[in-house]
Amino acid sequence: VQLVESGGGLVQPGESLRLSCVASGFTFRSSMYNMRWYRQAPGKAREWVAGIVTVAGVTKYADSVEGRCTISRDIARNTVYLQLNNLKPEDTALYYCNAYNPYTSNEFWGQGTQVTVSS
């Protein structure tokens, strides 16, 4: 299993970014994996941001991003997205894609994509 993130960058407060995570080694169409985004700011613990059940499309968000963030998936492209709107300096972090199978406890991580929000 491989997860490759992209889409990070340097933006000003209030702007938006869309992060992508391309998964290989399993397919969204037939897998039991949940896809999740985490982030880790300098000096802080890694925190969960959002999650989606790949087959059903059910989503869930952390309170810190609720209303500003949308997680989605493209089954045909085996890709999960994280749309971040109205970005704030406190959103600055390395964002990681995670695949987790709740039935086997198998879990995989991407290398991360940096999001920096600064004026």
C-alpha positions as CSV (number, residue, x, y, z in Angstrom):
1,V,0.0,0.0,0.0
2,Q,1.3,3.4,-0.9
3,L,-0.2,6.8,-0.2
4,V,1.1,9.9,-1.9
5,E,-0.1,13.4,-0.9
6,S,0.1,16.6,-2.8
7,G,-1.5,20.0,-2.9
8,G,0.1,21.7,0.0
9,G,1.7,25.2,-0.2
10,L,2.0,28.7,1.3
11,V,-1.2,30.7,1.4
12,Q,-2.5,33.8,3.1
13,P,-5.2,33.7,5.8
14,G,-8.6,33.3,4.3
15,E,-7.4,31.4,1.3
16,S,-8.1,27.8,0.3
17,L,-6.2,24.7,-0.6
18,R,-7.2,21.3,-1.9
19,L,-5.0,18.4,-0.7
20,S,-5.0,15.1,-2.6
21,C,-4.0,11.6,-1.6
22,V,-3.6,8.9,-4.3
23,A,-3.8,5.4,-2.9
24,S,-2.3,2.3,-4.5
25,G,-2.2,-1.3,-3.4
26,F,-5.9,-1.5,-2.7
27,T,-9.1,-0.1,-4.3
28,F,-11.7,2.1,-2.8
29,R,-14.4,0.2,-4.6
30,S,-13.8,-3.1,-2.9
31,S,-11.8,-2.3,0.2
32,M,-12.8,-1.9,3.8
33,Y,-10.3,1.0,4.4
34,N,-11.3,4.2,6.0
35,M,-9.3,7.2,4.7
36,R,-8.3,9.9,7.1
37,W,-6.3,13.1,7.2
38,Y,-4.2,14.0,10.1
39,R,-1.9,17.0,10.7
40,Q,1.1,17.8,12.8
41,A,2.2,21.3,13.7
42,P,5.7,22.0,14.9
43,G,6.1,21.0,18.5
44,K,2.7,19.5,18.7
45,A,1.2,16.0,18.6
46,R,-0.3,14.7,15.4
47,E,-4.1,15.3,15.4
48,W,-6.9,13.8,13.4
49,V,-8.6,16.2,11.0
50,A,-11.2,14.3,9.0
51,G,-12.2,10.9,7.9
52,I,-14.3,9.2,5.2
53,V,-15.5,5.6,4.7
54,T,-14.4,4.9,1.2
55,V,-17.3,2.7,0.1
56,A,-20.2,4.5,1.9
57,G,-18.8,8.0,1.7
58,V,-19.7,8.8,5.3
59,T,-17.6,11.7,6.6
60,K,-16.6,13.0,10.0
61,Y,-14.6,16.1,11.0
62,A,-12.6,17.5,13.9
63,D,-14.2,20.4,15.7
64,S,-11.2,22.6,14.8
65,V,-12.0,22.4,11.1
66,E,-15.8,21.7,11.1
67,G,-17.5,24.0,8.6
68,R,-14.2,25.0,6.9
69,C,-13.1,21.6,5.6
70,T,-14.6,18.9,3.2
71,I,-13.2,15.4,2.8
72,S,-14.2,13.6,-0.4
73,R,-13.1,10.6,-2.5
74,D,-13.0,9.7,-6.2
75,I,-13.5,6.0,-6.4
76,A,-12.4,5.8,-10.0
77,R,-9.2,7.7,-9.3
78,N,-8.6,5.9,-5.9
79,T,-8.0,9.4,-4.5
80,V,-9.1,11.2,-1.4
81,Y,-9.3,14.9,-1.2
82,L,-9.2,17.5,1.7
83,Q,-10.6,20.9,0.8
84,L,-9.5,23.5,3.3
85,N,-11.3,26.9,3.2
86,N,-10.8,30.1,5.1
87,L,-7.4,28.9,6.3
88,K,-6.0,30.3,9.5
89,P,-2.4,30.5,10.7
90,E,-3.2,27.8,13.2
91,D,-3.9,25.4,10.3
92,T,-0.2,25.5,9.5
93,A,1.0,21.9,9.7
94,L,2.3,18.9,7.8
95,Y,-0.8,17.1,6.6
96,Y,-0.8,13.3,6.4
97,C,-3.0,10.9,4.6
98,N,-3.9,7.7,6.5
99,A,-5.6,4.4,5.4
100,Y,-7.0,2.3,8.2
101,N,-8.8,-1.0,8.0
102,P,-10.9,-1.4,11.1
103,Y,-11.4,-5.2,10.6
104,T,-7.7,-6.1,10.3
105,S,-6.1,-3.0,12.1
106,N,-3.8,-2.6,9.1
107,E,-2.8,1.1,8.8
108,F,-0.7,3.0,6.4
109,W,0.6,6.6,6.2
110,G,1.8,8.9,3.5
111,Q,4.8,11.1,3.7
112,G,2.8,14.3,4.2
113,T,2.3,17.6,2.4
114,Q,3.1,21.0,4.1
115,V,0.5,23.6,4.5
116,T,1.7,27.0,5.7
117,V,-0.8,29.9,6.3
118,S,0.9,33.2,6.7
119,S,0.5,36.8,5.7
